[in-house]
């Protein structure tokens, strides 16, 4: 018997799975924090605004972003 042709949805799902595997293979297993220089392993770092940050530096970056947002909204009206 001839194989059934896969549906567009099945083809899309197969493509997404393949691309997810490729992305996982390219993800670094070890890195150095771009802010403090600390060596970190997979699961201990976050890519933020194109930089690898350890959890502490990421938290600091988020805090600074929130402070900047609050400052922009403050002032005489």
MMTF fields as JSON, N, C-alpha, C and O atoms, coordinates in Angstrom:
{
  "mmtfVersion": "1.0.0",
  "mmtfProducer": "UNKNOWN",
  "numBonds": 307,
  "numAtoms": 308,
  "numGroups": 77,
  "numChains": 1,
  "numModels": 1,
  "chainsPerModel": [1],
  "groupsPerChain": [77],
  "chainIdList": ["A"],
  "bondAtomList": [4, 2, 8, 6, 12, 10, 16, 14, 20, 18, 24, 22, 28, 26, 32, 30, 36, 34, 40, 38, 44, 42, 48, 46, 52, 50, 56, 54, 60, 58, 64, 62, 68, 66, 72, 70, 76, 74, 80, 78, 84, 82, 88, 86, 92, 90, 96, 94, 100, 98, 104, 102, 108, 106, 112, 110, 116, 114, 120, 118, 124, 122, 128, 126, 132, 130, 136, 134, 140, 138, 144, 142, 148, 146, 152, 150, 156, 154, 160, 158, 164, 162, 168, 166, 172, 170, 176, 174, 180, 178, 184, 182, 188, 186, 192, 190, 196, 194, 200, 198, 204, 202, 208, 206, 212, 210, 216, 214, 220, 218, 224, 222, 228, 226, 232, 230, 236, 234, 240, 238, 244, 242, 248, 246, 252, 250, 256, 254, 260, 258, 264, 262, 268, 266, 272, 270, 276, 274, 280, 278, 284, 282, 288, 286, 292, 290, 296, 294, 300, 298, 304, 302],
  "bondOrderList": [1, 1, 1, 1, 1, 1, 1, 1, 1, 1, 1, 1, 1, 1, 1, 1, 1, 1, 1, 1, 1, 1, 1, 1, 1, 1, 1, 1, 1, 1, 1, 1, 1, 1, 1, 1, 1, 1, 1, 1, 1, 1, 1, 1, 1, 1, 1, 1, 1, 1, 1, 1, 1, 1, 1, 1, 1, 1, 1, 1, 1, 1, 1, 1, 1, 1, 1, 1, 1, 1, 1, 1, 1, 1, 1, 1],
  "groupList": [{"groupName": "UNK", "atomNameList": ["N", "CA", "C", "O"], "elementList": ["N", "C", "C", "O"], "formalChargeList": [0, 0, 0, 0], "bondAtomList": [1, 0, 2, 1, 3, 2], "bondOrderList": [1, 1, 2], "singleLetterCode": "X", "chemCompType": "L-PEPTIDE LINKING"}],
  "groupTypeList": [0, 0, 0, 0, 0, 0, 0, 0, 0, 0, 0, 0, 0, 0, 0, 0, 0, 0, 0, 0, 0, 0, 0, 0, 0, 0, 0, 0, 0, 0, 0, 0, 0, 0, 0, 0, 0, 0, 0, 0, 0, 0, 0, 0, 0, 0, 0, 0, 0, 0, 0, 0, 0, 0, 0, 0, 0, 0, 0, 0, 0, 0, 0, 0, 0, 0, 0, 0, 0, 0, 0, 0, 0, 0, 0, 0, 0],
  "groupIdList": [1, 2, 3, 4, 5, 6, 7, 8, 9, 10, 11, 12, 13, 14, 15, 16, 17, 18, 19, 20, 21, 22, 23, 24, 25, 26, 27, 28, 29, 30, 31, 32, 33, 34, 35, 36, 37, 38, 39, 40, 41, 42, 43, 44, 45, 46, 47, 48, 49, 50, 51, 52, 53, 54, 55, 56, 57, 58, 59, 60, 61, 62, 63, 64, 65, 66, 67, 68, 69, 70, 71, 72, 73, 74, 75, 76, 77],
  "secStructList": [7, 7, 7, 7, 7, 7, 7, 2, 2, 2, 2, 2, 2, 2, 2, 2, 2, 2, 2, 2, 2, 2, 2, 2, 2, 2, 1, 7, 1, 3, 3, 3, 7, 6, 6, 6, 7, 7, 3, 3, 3, 6, 6, 1, 3, 3, 3, 3, 6, 6, 3, 3, 3, 3, 2, 2, 2, 2, 2, 2, 2, 2, 2, 2, 2, 2, 2, 2, 2, 2, 2, 2, 2, 7, 1, 7, 7],
  "xCoordList": [0.837, 0.0, 0.876, 1.999, 0.354, 1.076, 0.912, -0.124, 1.979, 1.905, 0.987, 0.907, 0.299, -0.538, 0.356, 1.351, -0.012, 0.748, 0.442, -0.707, 1.482, 1.245, 0.515, 0.668, -0.27, -1.041, -0.114, 0.987, -0.543, 0.266, 0.549, 1.634, -0.404, -0.224, 0.852, 1.713, 0.809, 1.821, 3.205, 4.19, 3.276, 4.549, 5.093, 6.291, 4.22, 4.626, 5.15, 6.18, 4.453, 4.876, 6.231, 7.089, 6.418, 7.691, 8.821, 9.912, 8.557, 9.556, 9.891, 11.062, 8.877, 9.109, 9.929, 10.809, 9.658, 10.433, 11.895, 12.801, 12.117, 13.484, 14.226, 15.385, 13.591, 14.223, 14.5, 15.517, 13.604, 13.82, 15.04, 15.833, 15.202, 16.387, 17.662, 18.664, 17.628, 18.81, 19.16, 20.334, 18.154, 18.396, 19.012, 19.919, 18.527, 19.09, 20.549, 21.36, 20.887, 22.266, 23.201, 24.372, 22.694, 23.525, 23.645, 24.554, 22.74, 22.751, 24.001, 24.291, 24.741, 25.963, 25.659, 24.64, 26.555, 26.413, 27.104, 26.726, 28.118, 28.838, 29.018, 29.101, 29.076, 29.245, 29.871, 30.073, 30.168, 30.715, 29.751, 29.358, 29.377, 28.474, 29.129, 30.276, 28.407, 28.926, 29.068, 29.773, 28.413, 28.469, 29.552, 30.394, 29.533, 30.47, 31.616, 32.583, 31.522, 32.587, 32.533, 33.427, 31.507, 31.365, 31.121, 30.334, 31.796, 31.556, 30.253, 30.048, 29.374, 28.072, 27.82, 28.337, 27.031, 26.695, 25.24, 24.473, 24.878, 23.519, 22.511, 22.674, 21.494, 20.479, 20.783, 19.918, 22.024, 22.416, 22.54, 22.89, 22.255, 22.381, 21.181, 20.433, 21.029, 19.909, 20.469, 21.344, 19.955, 20.331, 19.369, 18.153, 19.917, 19.117, 19.7, 20.859, 18.889, 19.307, 20.603, 21.494, 20.695, 21.843, 23.086, 24.144, 22.982, 24.129, 23.787, 22.625, 24.799, 24.636, 24.852, 25.889, 23.864, 23.963, 23.693, 22.841, 24.437, 24.134, 22.824, 22.345, 22.258, 20.969, 21.023, 20.083, 22.121, 22.237, 22.274, 21.578, 23.09, 23.207, 21.916, 21.557, 21.214, 19.926, 18.925, 18.194, 18.889, 17.982, 18.317, 17.418, 19.619, 20.034, 19.59, 19.129, 19.73, 19.341, 17.84, 17.4, 17.06, 15.605, 15.232, 14.351, 15.903, 15.627, 15.935, 15.168, 17.056, 17.426, 16.404, 16.042, 15.926, 14.91, 13.63, 12.999, 13.235, 12.018, 12.202, 11.285, 13.378, 13.645, 13.596, 13.063, 14.158, 14.154, 12.735, 12.384, 11.907, 10.506, 9.742, 8.913, 10.016, 9.347, 9.808, 9.011, 11.084, 11.609, 11.008, 10.752, 10.778, 10.203, 8.779, 8.328, 8.064, 6.676, 6.534, 5.433, 7.621, 7.553, 7.848, 8.416, 7.464, 7.791, 6.582, 5.456, 6.85, 5.781, 4.898, 5.392, 3.637, 2.714, 2.042, 1.227],
  "yCoordList": [-1.19, 0.0, 1.246, 1.236, 2.297, 3.562, 4.281, 4.194, 4.997, 5.763, 6.959, 7.553, 7.293, 8.484, 9.704, 9.714, 10.728, 11.977, 12.679, 12.715, 13.238, 13.914, 15.236, 15.887, 15.597, 16.833, 18.027, 17.856, 19.218, 20.407, 20.547, 20.985, 20.186, 20.269, 19.283, 19.635, 18.057, 17.055, 17.485, 17.327, 18.028, 18.504, 19.635, 19.682, 20.55, 21.67, 21.173, 21.65, 20.217, 19.665, 18.963, 19.111, 18.194, 17.501, 18.521, 18.338, 19.581, 20.637, 21.328, 21.576, 21.638, 22.312, 21.435, 21.941, 20.141, 19.222, 19.184, 19.211, 19.119, 19.08, 20.37, 20.316, 21.515, 22.802, 22.942, 23.519, 22.419, 22.468, 21.63, 22.041, 20.454, 19.624, 20.345, 20.31, 20.993, 21.738, 22.857, 23.072, 23.57, 24.671, 24.144, 24.766, 23.003, 22.404, 22.016, 22.166, 21.518, 21.119, 22.327, 22.219, 23.464, 24.669, 25.43, 26.245, 25.174, 25.885, 25.496, 24.308, 26.468, 26.134, 25.381, 25.62, 24.473, 23.708, 24.434, 24.274, 25.231, 26.039, 27.425, 27.577, 28.435, 29.809, 30.64, 30.171, 31.868, 32.828, 34.014, 34.512, 34.46, 35.596, 36.825, 37.147, 37.5, 38.681, 39.86, 40.82, 39.801, 40.912, 40.726, 41.604, 39.583, 39.389, 38.434, 38.356, 37.707, 36.794, 35.422, 34.603, 35.161, 33.871, 32.752, 32.923, 31.602, 30.427, 29.786, 29.535, 29.519, 28.927, 27.757, 27.73, 26.803, 25.638, 25.717, 26.552, 24.837, 24.799, 24.803, 24.06, 25.616, 25.727, 26.802, 27.153, 27.339, 28.372, 29.742, 30.714, 29.833, 31.123, 31.385, 30.478, 32.656, 33.114, 34.033, 34.855, 33.888, 34.84, 36.019, 35.849, 37.196, 38.403, 39.522, 39.902, 40.042, 41.127, 40.77, 41.606, 39.502, 39.056, 38.737, 38.48, 38.748, 38.443, 37.275, 37.074, 36.503, 35.409, 35.99, 36.594, 35.805, 36.316, 35.194, 34.335, 35.218, 34.299, 34.772, 35.867, 33.963, 34.291, 35.604, 36.396, 35.844, 37.078, 38.316, 39.297, 38.264, 39.421, 39.632, 40.769, 38.543, 38.659, 39.368, 40.249, 38.987, 39.639, 41.125, 41.965, 41.451, 42.855, 43.613, 44.751, 42.981, 43.628, 43.883, 44.944, 42.925, 43.12, 44.244, 45.051, 44.295, 45.339, 46.715, 47.659, 46.827, 48.105, 48.497, 49.669, 47.516, 47.806, 48.31, 49.232, 47.714, 48.148, 49.548, 50.366, 49.838, 51.167, 52.216, 53.306, 51.89, 52.829, 53.098, 54.232, 52.033, 52.186, 53.072, 53.883, 52.921, 53.754, 55.203, 56.126, 55.405, 56.768, 57.467, 58.67, 56.73, 57.327, 57.792, 58.768, 57.084, 57.433, 58.51, 59.018, 58.87, 59.855, 61.247, 61.4, 62.217, 63.581, 64.489, 64.047, 65.762, 66.757, 66.636, 66.441, 66.748, 66.551, 67.746, 67.76],
  "zCoordList": [0.0, 0.0, 0.0, 0.506, -0.566, -0.603, 0.734, 1.392, 1.112, 2.363, 2.182, 1.107, 3.258, 3.211, 3.299, 4.023, 2.556, 2.598, 3.92, 4.361, 4.55, 5.824, 5.588, 4.555, 6.573, 6.482, 6.721, 7.245, 6.347, 6.644, 8.14, 8.523, 8.98, 10.432, 10.886, 11.692, 10.375, 10.729, 10.257, 10.978, 9.046, 8.507, 9.365, 9.643, 9.788, 10.638, 11.978, 12.454, 12.593, 13.883, 13.767, 14.637, 12.682, 12.471, 12.305, 12.845, 11.565, 11.355, 12.682, 12.969, 13.487, 14.769, 15.716, 16.413, 15.75, 16.598, 16.159, 16.991, 14.844, 14.322, 14.662, 15.075, 14.5, 14.811, 16.304, 16.689, 17.157, 18.608, 18.982, 19.829, 18.356, 18.624, 18.197, 18.911, 17.044, 16.571, 17.543, 17.843, 18.036, 18.98, 20.27, 20.822, 20.753, 21.968, 21.773, 22.687, 20.591, 20.308, 20.265, 20.629, 19.825, 19.707, 21.029, 21.19, 21.973, 23.249, 24.032, 24.168, 24.546, 25.286, 26.575, 27.223, 26.934, 28.174, 29.335, 30.496, 28.999, 29.982, 29.379, 28.16, 30.245, 29.766, 30.872, 31.992, 30.535, 31.492, 31.506, 30.451, 32.692, 32.828, 32.205, 32.515, 31.339, 30.662, 31.609, 31.299, 32.751, 33.691, 34.755, 34.944, 35.451, 36.564, 36.239, 36.996, 35.124, 34.731, 35.385, 35.174, 36.169, 36.856, 35.837, 34.906, 36.014, 35.178, 35.612, 36.8, 34.664, 34.955, 34.006, 32.889, 34.456, 33.659, 33.221, 33.7, 32.307, 31.775, 32.92, 33.888, 32.825, 33.86, 34.887, 35.69, 34.873, 35.836, 35.184, 35.853, 33.877, 33.204, 32.304, 31.939, 31.962, 31.148, 30.079, 30.349, 28.855, 27.809, 27.921, 27.835, 28.112, 28.328, 27.483, 27.649, 26.58, 25.687, 24.961, 24.806, 24.514, 23.748, 24.554, 23.978, 25.872, 26.74, 27.643, 27.995, 28.021, 28.985, 30.377, 30.651, 31.256, 32.627, 33.628, 33.401, 34.746, 35.841, 36.483, 36.185, 37.345, 37.959, 38.741, 38.681, 39.477, 40.264, 39.375, 39.635, 38.324, 37.424, 36.642, 36.335, 36.316, 35.639, 36.541, 36.088, 37.815, 38.768, 38.886, 38.934, 38.934, 38.992, 37.747, 37.842, 36.572, 35.317, 35.283, 34.84, 35.746, 35.782, 36.74, 36.445, 37.884, 38.866, 38.281, 38.47, 37.572, 36.944, 35.888, 35.783, 35.092, 34.083, 34.725, 34.207, 35.854, 36.534, 37.106, 37.038, 37.672, 38.212, 37.117, 37.322, 35.937, 34.818, 34.35, 34.024, 34.319, 33.92, 34.888, 34.473, 36.167, 37.177, 37.045, 37.214, 36.745, 36.612, 35.407, 35.455, 34.325, 33.128, 33.363, 32.762, 34.247, 34.508, 35.567, 35.781, 36.235, 37.321, 36.774, 35.694, 37.514, 37.121, 37.225, 37.455, 37.049, 37.132, 35.9, 34.789, 36.093, 34.972, 34.638, 33.716]
}
